[in-house]
Amino acid sequence: MITIKPYAGWNEVLVLGNPAVELFITLEAGPRILRFALKDGRNIFKEYTEQLGKSGEKTWMIRGGHRLWVAPELDSTYHLDNHKVAWTKLSELSVRLQPEPETSNGWAKEIDITLSPDKSEAQVVHRLKSLKDQPAPVALWALSVMAPGGTAIIPQPPLGSHPKDLLPNRRVVLWPYTEVADPRYTWNTKNMLLRQDAQKGPTKIGLLHQQGKVGYALDGLLFTKTIPFQSGAEYPDFGVNLELFSNEEMLEVESLAPLGLLKKGQVAEHVENWTLQKIGATDWSSASLH
């Protein structure tokens, strides 16, 4: 079912719902997929309450939830997406979101969201259309701002052995403010974990992730999203398709598409599939994402 209702100070928030789950999408600013929750359950996404119900600000607002950006991260990344969002109903559980074209950057964004008829699953298709010949390669960048207090789960490839396995199978990229001894990070055979901590400031890590998906565990809930990977493709930020950022307020799980030099009229797409389920307490030093 698709409805529009007031929420958090806005008059028009688009709601996609089925018997299992609901999605709230801002239409007066953004867009943001602001809420993803089991029916009558807690939001797995972070909401910046002081920024809700507003629009037209003179500076960029994170607001929370899930958004579409364009990499690499430059001043143009922080386009003021603080205006009304057009939307189209594609089916009974599918919509297309179209914010105002970013004429100064030379592109137009779209997000298609399709909810499962009866499961806590959604597909999110991110789309970028070039309005001019782009001067440099760009990549779609899909960022999910997760609610505080949880742990990101990044599956690791099967452990190899020496001297049989002579070539590398992982790539890790660090940002200048990332402390390698930060206790929020845990590495084990099954997973790399990053714990959100209200007492810790910014940290960021990038990975070339080939395992297909990642998770975020919080209060007995598990959110997963797919991380597409194309062999041989060139990715942003020293070649990574997955980035994790965390600070005192939240943790972001970010997927990136390959870099491409778009000509006028060309369109690039980037697809994520989401799930949300109750799992209870889980030991992620040995458990696997299924």
Buried (B, 14 or more C-beta within 10 A) or exposed (E): EBEEEEBBEBEBBBBBBBEBBBBBBBBBBBBBBBBBBBEEBEBBBBBBEEBBBBBEEEEEBBBBBBBBBBBBEEEBBEBBBBEBBEBEEEEEBBBBBBBBEBEEBBBBBBBBBBBBEEBBBBBBBBBBBBBEEBEEBBBBBBBBBBBBBBBBBBBBEEEEEEEEEEEEEEBEBEEEEBEEEBEBBEEEEBBBBBBBBEEBEEBBBBBBBBBEBBBBBBEEBBBBBBBBBEEEBEBBBEBBBBBBBBBEBBBBBBBBBBBBEBEEEBEBEBBBBBBBBEEEEBEBEEBEBE
